[in-house]
Amino acid sequence: MTTIKMGIRELKSDLSGMINQVAYGGKRIIVTSRGKPKAALIGIEDLRRLEKEANRQAEKWQAWLARADALRECTGTEFVESRDSVEILRELRERRTDEIGGVR
C-alpha cells in the first residue's frame, strides 16, 4: 500500500483523480495543512478492513473485561481498578484510533 502526503491546495486541484487513485489504485493520501497531517483519504475496502479489525479488537477487550469482572465477583476482592467498563472501552478506542491514524 502506497501512502502519499499531499497539501490541501494540491488535493483540491485534482480531487477526482486522487479519489480514483485511492479507490482503484490502492493508495492512501495523508492530507496536510502547513506541513502537518490533518486527515486521511482511504478507499472503502481499506476502511472496511480497518473497521473490521477495530471491531475484532473491541470484542477481545470486551471479553477480557467481562472475564475480569467475573473473576472479581468470584473472589470478592477489588484487585481490579473499579472503573466503568464503558469508560475503559472509550479510552481504548481512542488509543486505537490514534494508532491507526499514525498519530503515535
CORMOJO-V13810 format. One record per run of one state. SS is the DSSP state (@ for helix, = for strand, . for the rest). FROM is the first residue (numbers start at 1). TO is the last residue. If there is no record, write none. Layout:
ss: <SS | SS>
from: <FROM | FROM>
to: <TO | TO>
This chain:
ss: <. | = | @ | . | @ | . | = | . | = | . | @ | . | @ | .>
from: <1 | 2 | 8 | 14 | 15 | 26 | 27 | 34 | 36 | 42 | 44 | 76 | 85 | 101>
to: <1 | 7 | 13 | 14 | 25 | 26 | 33 | 35 | 41 | 43 | 75 | 84 | 100 | 104>
